[in-house]
Every structure is written in structure tokens, then in C-alpha cells.
């Protein structure tokens, strides 16, 4: 009986995936190019690269923008224009695109040291602070885990990643804000499943956030001969 249920669910999921219309998604995604670049290959570090991002992750983010669960003055009105079918199609379109070549760079007087710190956090975490390795959810190469809707982080703009980690951290520490702080002035993000990212970001120092963001940006850099 259980095997039959699993088979039915597998067929249902496969049918749902096949129902996505990439061509229709491309047509709907034309307006997205203004910020995210042609085909989702954003060149502006303020806006994320969508090309090659996981379909399930993109669908969740669009739905969260639409519902307001993920606050954004820019994305919420855009997502509000999309029907459920449009969200599936747009997500499928961007997921099918080839991401641009990844690049990375250090910062400060010792860029190699910063990137080494980022690599250590990504691959090994920090046992002392109970910070898990990033690759446990995002994969050794940063490709993400599509069935779990864990996003691709390889090649993503370091500035964008840093902003998101800061937003997760601010959300986690929201109750510690000064009483006179205007909540609307804070950039927060709390749409991570079970608070996973908020729990991690809360424990990261600004330097660690910068380091892991810069390291992930270049995860797919080809090795120099």
C-alpha cells in the first residue's frame, strides 16, 4: 500500500514539473531583466543572479514575496501580478538558464586570509559556535539541493549574499533591537524553513559573513593552470 502511494506521489510530482511552460515563463520574465539582467544573469551586485537557480526555491521566493512573508518594496508588487501558473513558469525559465561564469575577489589587506576563512566556514562550519558547514545544505560545489528547495549559492554576488545574511541575522535578533528602533527601517528576512538560516546568521560575525559571501561567489572558478 505504501509503495503504491509513493508511486502515485512520484507520478504526480513528475506531472507537475512537466506542466511548467518555459516559453511562457520567458515571456513573463521580460520585465525581470531590468534588475536581474537578460536570462537572469545579473551584473549588478545589488540584485541576485537567477540563472540556474533551483526551480522550487524560486517558486517559494516568488510566493513569499507575493504573500508578504518575505518583505520587499520592489518584489512584492511584481510578484502580486503573477498567477500561480506564472510563478511556476517563470521559475522554470530561470532554472533552465546557464549561470554566468563565477568570479571571486578578496578584500582588505589580506584577501587570501578572508577567502580561507570563508572556505573553512563553508566546508567545516564552526563547532565552537555550533555553526554547521554551509555545504551540508548547499552542496560541496554550491549547487543547492533542489528537492529541498535549498538554493544554489555558487557564483552569487557576494554583496547580495551578504545583504541576505545580514537580513537573516537582523530578523533573528529582532527582539534585541532598541525600543525606539523603527521596525520598518530594518531589513529583515524570516522566510527560511524552521529558522535554519536565522539560527546560523545570528552566530556569524560581520567578518565571517563577508568571508563566506565572497568565498561562495567564486565556488565554481576554474583553477589557474
C-alpha positions in Angstrom: 0.0 0.0 0.0 2.8 2.4 1.0 4.6 1.6 -2.2 1.5 2.4 -4.2 1.2 5.8 -2.5 4.8 6.6 -3.2 4.3 5.7 -6.9 1.3 7.9 -7.2 3.1 10.8 -5.5 6.1 10.4 -7.8 3.9 10.5 -10.9 2.0 13.5 -9.5 5.2 15.4 -8.9 6.6 14.5 -12.3 3.5 15.7 -14.0 3.6 18.9 -12.0 7.2 19.6 -13.1 6.4 18.8 -16.8 3.4 21.2 -16.6 5.8 24.2 -16.5 5.9 26.2 -19.7 9.3 27.6 -20.1 8.4 29.7 -23.1 5.5 31.3 -21.3 7.9 31.9 -18.4 10.3 33.6 -20.6 7.6 36.0 -21.8 6.6 36.8 -18.3 10.2 37.3 -17.2 10.9 40.0 -19.7 10.3 42.7 -17.1 12.7 40.9 -14.7 15.7 41.8 -17.0 15.6 45.4 -15.8 17.2 44.3 -12.5 18.2 40.7 -12.9 19.7 41.0 -16.4 19.0 39.1 -19.6 18.2 35.5 -18.8 18.7 36.2 -15.1 22.4 36.8 -15.4 22.5 39.9 -13.2 25.6 42.1 -13.5 24.5 44.4 -10.6 25.7 43.0 -7.2 22.6 44.5 -5.6 20.4 42.1 -7.4 20.7 38.3 -7.4 21.7 36.1 -10.3 18.6 34.0 -11.1 20.0 32.0 -14.0 20.5 28.3 -12.9 18.8 28.8 -9.6 16.7 25.9 -8.4 13.1 26.0 -9.6 11.5 25.0 -6.3 13.5 27.7 -4.4 12.5 30.4 -7.0 8.8 29.4 -6.7 8.9 29.7 -2.9 10.5 33.1 -3.0 8.0 34.4 -5.5 5.1 33.1 -3.5 6.7 34.6 -0.3 7.1 37.9 -2.0 3.5 37.8 -3.1 2.2 37.0 0.3 4.5 39.4 2.1 6.2 36.7 4.1 9.4 37.9 2.5 9.1 41.7 2.7 10.3 43.7 -0.3 9.0 47.1 -1.6 10.3 46.2 -5.1 9.4 42.5 -5.4 6.1 42.3 -3.7 4.2 44.4 -6.3 5.9 42.5 -9.1 5.0 39.1 -7.6 1.5 40.3 -7.0 1.0 40.4 -10.8 1.8 36.7 -11.1 -0.7 33.9 -11.0 0.3 30.6 -9.6 0.8 29.2 -13.1 3.0 32.2 -13.9 5.2 31.6 -10.9 5.8 28.0 -11.9 6.6 29.0 -15.5 8.9 31.9 -14.5 10.8 29.8 -12.0 11.2 27.0 -14.6 12.5 29.5 -17.2 15.2 30.9 -14.9 16.2 27.5 -13.6 16.8 26.4 -17.2 19.2 29.2 -17.9 23.0 28.8 -17.7 24.5 31.0 -15.0 27.4 33.3 -15.8 31.0 32.2 -15.0 31.7 32.7 -11.3 34.3 35.1 -10.2 35.6 36.0 -6.8 37.8 38.5 -5.0 39.2 39.1 -1.6 39.0 42.3 0.4 41.3 44.3 2.6 45.0 43.9 3.2 44.8 40.1 3.4 42.3 38.9 0.8 43.6 35.3 0.8 43.1 35.1 4.5 39.5 36.3 4.2 38.7 33.7 1.5 40.4 31.0 3.5 38.1 31.9 6.4 35.1 31.7 4.1 36.2 28.3 2.8 36.6 27.0 6.3 33.1 28.1 7.3 31.6 26.8 4.1 33.2 23.3 4.3 33.6 22.8 8.0 31.4 25.3 9.9 32.4 26.3 13.4 32.0 23.6 16.0 32.7 26.0 18.9 29.7 28.2 17.9 27.6 25.3 16.7 27.6 26.6 13.2 27.1 23.8 10.6 29.0 23.7 7.4 27.2 25.6 4.6 27.8 22.7 2.2 25.6 20.5 4.3 22.6 22.2 2.7 24.0 23.9 -0.3 26.3 21.1 -1.6 30.1 20.8 -1.9 30.0 22.9 -5.1 27.3 25.3 -4.0 24.7 23.9 -6.4 22.0 23.7 -3.7 19.5 20.8 -3.2 16.6 21.1 -5.5 14.1 18.6 -3.8 14.5 20.5 -0.5 14.4 23.9 -2.2 17.8 24.8 -0.8 19.3 27.5 -3.1 22.3 27.5 -5.4 24.9 29.8 -3.8 27.8 29.3 -6.2 28.6 32.3 -8.2 26.1 34.5 -6.5 27.1 38.1 -6.0 28.9 38.4 -2.6 27.2 41.8 -1.9 23.7 40.3 -2.4 24.6 37.2 -0.2 26.0 39.5 2.5 22.8 41.5 2.5 20.7 38.4 2.9 22.8 37.0 5.7 22.6 40.4 7.4 18.8 40.4 7.0 18.5 36.9 8.4 20.7 38.0 11.4 18.7 41.1 12.0 15.5 39.1 12.0 16.9 36.6 14.5 18.0 39.4 16.8 14.8 41.5 16.3 13.8 41.3 19.9 17.2 42.8 20.9 16.7 46.0 19.0 16.4 49.2 21.0 12.9 50.1 21.9 13.0 53.3 19.9 14.1 51.5 16.7 11.5 51.8 13.9 10.9 48.2 12.8 10.1 49.4 9.2 13.7 50.8 9.0 15.2 47.3 9.4 16.0 45.0 6.6 14.7 41.6 7.8 14.2 38.2 6.3 12.5 35.3 8.1 11.1 33.0 5.4 13.7 30.3 5.9 12.3 26.9 6.8 12.4 26.2 10.5 14.5 29.3 11.0 17.6 27.5 9.7 19.3 30.5 8.2 18.4 32.8 11.0 19.9 30.4 13.5 23.2 30.3 11.5 23.4 34.0 10.7 22.8 35.0 14.3 26.0 33.3 15.2 28.2 34.8 12.4 30.3 37.9 12.9 30.4 40.6 10.2 33.8 39.4 9.1 32.6 35.8 8.8 29.6 36.9 6.8 31.8 38.8 4.5 34.2 35.9 4.2 31.7 33.2 3.4 29.8 35.5 0.9 33.0 36.2 -1.0 34.1 32.6 -1.0 30.7 31.4 -2.3 30.8 33.9 -5.1 33.8 32.1 -6.6 32.9 28.4 -5.8 33.0 27.5 -9.5 36.0 29.4 -10.5 38.2 27.3 -12.8 41.6 26.6 -11.3 44.5 28.6 -12.8 46.8 26.3 -14.8 
